[in-house]
Amino acid sequence: MAVLDILRYPDQRLHTVARRVEHVDDRIRKLVSDMAQTMYDAPGVGLAATQVNVHERVIVIDVSETKDRLQVFINPEIVSYGDERSVHEEGCLSVPGIYDEVERPEQVTVRALDEHGKSFTLSADGLLAVCIQHEMDHLLGKVFVQYLSRLKQSRIRSKMLKLDRQTA
């Protein structure tokens, strides 16, 4: 396992749309393992392959308190959304230190492949539903700050660029 570099907003590579995984093989399983290690090390509760500059439809999530319930979603597709919407504070490993409220559907049903290539369907609500939607946005080239006002986006962009200059 390796800890991968996480792209930081406003890096344009975060806006790349991920392509489908054609074969779940050892390369994909290694990517999943490395992404999980990266997510746990950060620490975070979710990570999309786009965030580590791999533009394939792979997500890892672990919302458990004990950090021992890794969930893997390969080629995920949301097949239904619940009618209720709620607001949750979101953060992102690609936008460190920034948190803001985003409104999303409270419940989703997702279909995906696991790390062995086996298809599954999962209904999720609460934090897991938020994480699934947040990480799937990454696969579509979207970062959560794009849900915020133009003014907030501009401020966050400036803050991230300043942080990059300070750490360069």
N, C-alpha and C positions, 0 to 999 in steps of 0.2 A: 504494500500500500504506500501511496505517496500523497503528500499534501500538495495540491495544485494551486497555481496563482489564480486569484479571483479578479476578474476585470472590474474596474471601478467606473461608475457613472462620472462623467458623460462619455465614456469610451464608445465610439460608434459601433464597435463590434457587438455591443449589447443589443443593437437594433437589427441584428441579422436573424432572419427567420430560419429556424432549425428544420432540417430534412428528416424524413422518416428513417428509422433504423431498418435496414433490409434483412439482417440476420443477427439474432441474438447469439453471439459467440464469445469466445474467451476475451477478445478485445473489448467487447461491451461489458462483460463481467468485470474486467480490470478497471474500466472507466467507472463503473458503479462503485467498486471498492474504493478507488481513489477519491471519488466525489464524496462518498460517505465519510472517509477520513478527513477530508477538507472541511466538510460541513461541521463535524463534531469538533474539530480543532479550532474553528473560527471564533466562537461557537455559534451555531445557528440551528434552525429547525427544518430548513429546506434549502435545496440547491438544484438549479437547472444546469444542464451541460453547457448552455450558452454562456453562463457566468464564468466558466473555466475555459472559454474560447474553443469549445467543441460544439459544433452547430448541428447536433443530432438530438432527436426528441427523447431525452432521458432526464428523469427527475428522481431525486432521493429526498425523502421526508422522514423525520422522526419527531413527533410532537410529544412523546412520552417524557415524564419527569425523570425517569431513570436512564434515558438515552440508550435503550436497548431494544427498540421496536422499529427498526429500519423498514421503511416501505419504499419499494422501487416501482416506478411507473415508466415503461418504455412505450413510445408511441401513444401517449395518453390522449383520449378524446372525451370531452364532457358530453354525455348523451342526454342529460337533462339537468335543469336548474329548478330549485324550489321557488315558490312564489314570493316568499318572505325575503326581505333584504335587511341587512344590518350593517352597522358601522363598526369597524375594528381598527385599532392602531396597528399599523404595519411598519416594519423595518425591512432592511435588505442588506445582505452581505456585500452587495455591489455599491451600496450607498451607506457606508458605515457612519453610525452616530445620528442618522436622520430617521425620525419616526413621525408618522402623521396618520390621520384617520382616512380610511378608504371605505366606501360603501360597496358591498358585493352581495350576491345572493347568499342566503344563510345555509342553503343545502345544495349539494351537487351530486350527481351520479357520474362516475368516470369509468371508462373501459380502457384497459391497457394490457401490456404484457409484463410479466415479472422478469427477474434476472435469468430465469431458465427458459424464457420464451413462451411461457404458459399464459393464456388469456384469462383475465379476471374482470369482474365488474364490482365496483365498490360504491356504496352510498355514504356520503360524509356530511357532517355538519360542524358547526363551531370552528375551532381553530384549524382542524384538518381541512375543512372545506375552503377556508381562507387560504391556507398554504397551497392547496392544489391549484386554486385559481391564480394565485400570485406566481407560482412557478410555471404554470402553463403560459401565463403572459410572457415570461422570459423566452419561451420557445417560439413565441410569435413576434419577438423583437421589441417587447414593451416592458418598460420599467415602471414600478408603482408610482413614481413621482409624476408620471404622465397623467394620473388621475387628479392631480392637484392643480391649483390655479397657476396661470402663467407667471404671476409674481413669485409664488413659492418655488416654481420650477427654476426660475432665473436665480433666485437666492441660493438654492441648493446647488445648482450648476457652479456658481461662483465659489461657494464654500468648498466644493469638491476639487475644483481647479486649484484653489489656494492651498488646500491640503496636499495635493499632488506636488506642487512647487516646493512646499516645505519639506516633504519627505524625499525629494529627488536628490 
